[in-house]
Amino acid sequence: MFAAGDKVLIVACADDSRAVGRTGRIVDQVPPGPLTAGRWTVTGIGVLIGPVLCHGHELAKTGP
């Protein structure tokens, strides 16, 4: 389970493969639901990569 502000490593991302191997931060204040098809919103990935939606199994927590 993730929480808003958690730093995560993107190990896979069906939404945008350019994000794989990069780190970002979880945006969601609550667990994802039907609107995002159960995917977490990750931002702060890179200058040319906007926020992406990733399933929990595509992410690894790296820090607080």
Stockholm file with secondary structure:
# STOCKHOLM 1.0

chainA/1-64         MFAAGDKVLIVACADDSRAVGRTGRIVDQVPPGPLTAGRWTVTGIGVLIGPVLCHGHELAKTGP
#=GR chainA/1-64 SS CCCTTCEEEESCCSSCGGGTTCEEEECCSSCCCGGGTTCEEEECSBTTBCCEEECGGGEEEEEC
#=GC SS_cons        CCCTTCEEEESCCSSCGGGTTCEEEECCSSCCCGGGTTCEEEECSBTTBCCEEECGGGEEEEEC
//
